[in-house]
Structures are given as structure tokens and as C-alpha cells.
Amino acid sequence: MPKDKAGNQLTWKEYGERFKQGLEMISPLQQMKISFRGSLIVAVGLMIGLWATFNSVWWLFIILCGASINTAVGMLGTWQKIRGLSKIEKTNTELMEELLKGGVENV
């Protein structure tokens, strides 16, 4: 049986509901970071595949080269989104701190 952080046992239905709530609370920045990490794992697998097929299966090597290019472009786009979302999140945090201090007027 699954348990919560306090060690209390949960039913599978309760566990599923809490899991669903947790997934719904993921921020766009967290989604991008997860996507980037997954793409990184794929890129490592492609590099291993390229190394393994370099002299043996030429047609598979060509396919893996194309997949590597697609993965690299996808990773670049995800990285750019992460940078943009990080800047937005930093700005929001700074504004919230200013609002809590009472330093921002006319908002």
C-alpha cells in the first residue's frame, strides 16, 4: 500500500487523486526542465547508437544522424524556453517581494 509523507497508509484511489493533483500543479518551467532532461537522455542514447553503428550498419547510422539533429534542435528550443521562463519567474518573484514590502504603487 502507498504511504503519504507522514507515513499514513493511503488507498490506491487516494494515491491516484493526490498524484493527479500534484501533476496539475507543475509549473511551465518545471515542465520544460523535465522535457530537457528527457531529451538529454535521448541524446545520450543516440550518441551511443551512433558510436555502435558507425562501421557496421550504415543505414542505421544515417537514421541516427537525422534523429540526432532533430533532438538537438528540440533541446535548443527547450533550453531557450527554460531561459525565458526563468527570467519571467525571477521578475515575478521580485515584483511579489516589492508588493509585500509596499514599495510598488499604482499596481
C-alpha positions in Angstrom: 0.0 0.0 0.0 1.2 3.5 -0.7 2.0 5.9 2.1 2.0 9.7 2.4 4.9 11.8 3.7 3.7 11.4 7.3 3.7 7.6 6.9 -0.1 7.2 6.8 -1.3 4.5 4.5 -3.4 5.5 1.6 -5.8 3.6 -0.6 -4.9 3.4 -4.3 -7.8 5.7 -5.1 -6.4 8.4 -2.6 -2.9 7.9 -4.0 -4.2 8.4 -7.6 -6.1 11.6 -6.6 -3.0 13.0 -4.9 -0.8 12.1 -7.8 -3.2 13.8 -10.2 -3.3 16.9 -8.1 0.5 17.0 -8.0 0.7 16.8 -11.8 -1.8 19.6 -12.2 0.4 21.9 -10.0 3.5 21.6 -12.2 4.6 24.9 -13.5 5.5 25.5 -17.1 9.2 26.0 -16.1 9.1 22.6 -14.4 7.6 21.0 -17.5 10.4 22.5 -19.6 13.1 21.3 -17.3 11.6 17.8 -17.3 11.4 17.8 -21.1 15.0 19.0 -21.4 16.2 16.2 -19.1 14.3 13.6 -21.1 15.8 15.0 -24.3 19.2 14.8 -22.8 18.7 11.1 -22.1 17.6 10.5 -25.7 20.7 12.4 -26.9 23.0 10.2 -24.9 21.2 7.1 -26.3 21.6 8.5 -29.8 25.3 9.1 -29.3 25.8 5.6 -28.0 23.9 4.3 -31.0 26.0 6.3 -33.4 29.1 5.0 -31.9 27.9 1.4 -32.0 26.7 1.5 -35.6 29.5 3.7 -37.1 31.2 0.9 -39.1 28.6 -1.9 -39.1 25.1 -0.8 -40.1 25.5 2.3 -42.3 21.7 2.9 -42.9 21.0 2.9 -39.2 23.9 5.3 -38.7 22.3 7.7 -41.2 18.9 7.4 -39.5 20.5 8.1 -36.1 22.3 11.2 -37.6 18.9 12.6 -38.6 17.4 11.8 -35.2 20.4 13.5 -33.5 19.8 16.7 -35.5 16.1 16.7 -34.6 16.9 16.1 -30.9 19.5 18.8 -30.8 17.1 21.4 -32.3 14.4 20.3 -29.9 16.8 20.6 -27.0 17.8 24.1 -28.1 14.2 25.2 -28.3 13.5 23.8 -24.8 16.6 25.4 -23.4 15.5 28.8 -24.8 12.1 28.3 -23.2 13.7 27.5 -19.9 15.8 30.7 -20.0 12.7 32.8 -20.9 10.5 31.2 -18.2 13.3 31.6 -15.7 13.5 35.3 -16.4 9.7 35.7 -16.1 9.7 33.7 -12.8 12.6 35.9 -11.4 10.7 39.1 -12.4 7.5 37.8 -10.8 9.4 36.9 -7.6 11.0 40.4 -7.4 7.6 42.1 -8.0 5.9 40.0 -5.3 8.7 40.9 -2.9 8.3 44.6 -3.7 4.5 44.3 -3.3 4.9 42.6 0.1 7.2 45.4 1.2 4.8 48.0 -0.1 7.3 49.5 -2.5 5.3 49.3 -5.7 2.5 51.7 -6.2 -0.3 52.0 -8.9 -0.5 48.3 -9.5 
